[in-house]
Amino acid sequence: MRKTLITASLCAFAAFAPAHAITVTVFTNGWDLRSTCGNPLTAGFINRGPCHNFITNVGNGLARTHRICLVRGTTDRDLVIAVQDFIRERTDRLNASAREVAAEALSRAYPCRYYR
């Protein structure tokens, strides 16, 4: 009897509980990146959306492997803006993978300058 009551309670709760879907944004190429991240107002750095996450992850990986050199005070927002500028200006590069496009944009914006 007790198991039946608990089961019935769980079923009733599940029937009225809102369903939460997990949305995953996949950026296949530069065009996908541009369609989602090209607009500064909807690019996700304000609400930490998929553009912000993707671009900062690429940037962090490049910085750790010394492919880009971030100056002190560089913010995640700066990285997003650098990629936004690149994908608006260089539509000839948007057939490449989204990661390649973001990496090229960040490499141009934050090159490593080694002095010998």
Residue pairs with C-beta under 8 A, 6 or more apart in sequence:
25 36
25 50
25 54
26 32
27 33
27 36
27 50
27 54
27 98
27 99
28 97
28 98
29 94
29 95
29 96
29 97
29 98
29 101
30 87
30 93
30 94
30 95
30 96
30 97
30 98
30 100
30 101
31 94
31 95
32 98
33 51
33 54
33 83
33 87
33 94
33 98
33 101
33 102
34 87
34 88
34 91
34 94
36 42
36 43
36 44
36 50
36 51
37 43
37 44
37 51
37 54
37 55
37 80
37 83
37 84
37 87
38 84
38 87
38 88
40 81
40 84
43 49
43 51
43 52
43 80
43 84
44 50
44 51
44 52
44 53
44 80
45 51
45 52
45 76
45 77
45 80
45 81
51 80
52 76
52 80
54 98
54 102
55 76
55 79
55 80
55 83
55 102
55 106
56 76
56 79
56 80
58 99
58 102
58 103
58 106
59 68
59 70
59 76
59 79
59 102
59 106
62 68
62 103
62 106
62 107
63 69
63 70
66 112
67 103
67 107
67 112
68 106
68 107
68 109
68 110
68 111
68 112
69 110
69 111
69 112
69 113
70 110
71 110
74 110
79 106
79 109
82 105
82 106
82 108
82 109
82 110
83 101
83 102
83 105
83 106
85 105
85 109
86 93
86 101
86 104
86 105
86 108
86 109
87 94
87 101
87 105
90 105
93 101
93 104
94 101
96 104
